[in-house]
């Protein structure tokens, strides 16, 4: 899984005091939904975020790459991820 920016949308508003566990991802809660955005570095990271959402009792609405045409990024050493 290449490093990519994702948008994860859940039903319900995650309170600000609980979003610190998702850092450095950004959380925007409004209108009965929370949007979590940011860089997901690998499959394990994605499953960790989704597990946290499940633990909070939130209903997953959508997981989507922010820019699927951007392609894979590289890590600091130039290796493709």
N, C-alpha and C positions, 0 to 999 in steps of 0.2 A: 504494500500500500504506500504510494508516494506521499510525501508531506504535502498537505493541502489545507486550504481554509474551508471550513464547513459552517453551515447554519443548521442548528438543531432547534426545532420548535416543539414545545410541550404545552399541554393544556394546564392552566393554573399559573399563578404568579409566585415564583420562588422568592421568598423574602430576602432582602439584601444581606442579612446576617448569615444566611446559609449559602450564599453564592461564593464565599471565599474558598470553599473546597474545590471549586471549578477553576480557580485562578491558574493561569493567566487568561483564560477564556473570558469574554465579556458577556454579561447577562443584561437583558433589557426586558423588564416585566411591565406589561401594560395590557389593558383590555382583556384580561382573563387568560393571557398567554405569556410565556417567557421564551425569548429567543436567545440562544446561546451561540455565540460566534467566535471564531478564532482558528488558530492553526492546530490541526490534529496531526501528530507526528508519525503515528503508526496504528496498526489495528488494535494493539493492547490499550493504547491511549483512548481510542474511540470506545472500546468496550467498557473501560473504566468510567468514562463520562456517562455513558448510557446506564451503567449500573448505579451510579450516583443518582441519576434522574429517577430510576426505578425505586431506589431506597427512599427517596423523598415522596414517593407515592404519586408522581406526576405521570400523566398519560402522554406518551410519545405521539406527536402528530407527523413530524417530518424530519428527515436527515437529508441534507442536500449540499453538494459542493458549491462554493460561492462562485467559482470560475472554472468550470470543467475544461475549458479550452486552453487554460494556462499550461497544462502539462505538468510533468514531475519537476520538483525542485531538487536542488542538491543540498547536502549538508555542508558544514564549514570546510570540509576537506575536499569538496568537489565531487564526492561520490553521489551517484544518482540514488535517490530513495524511492 
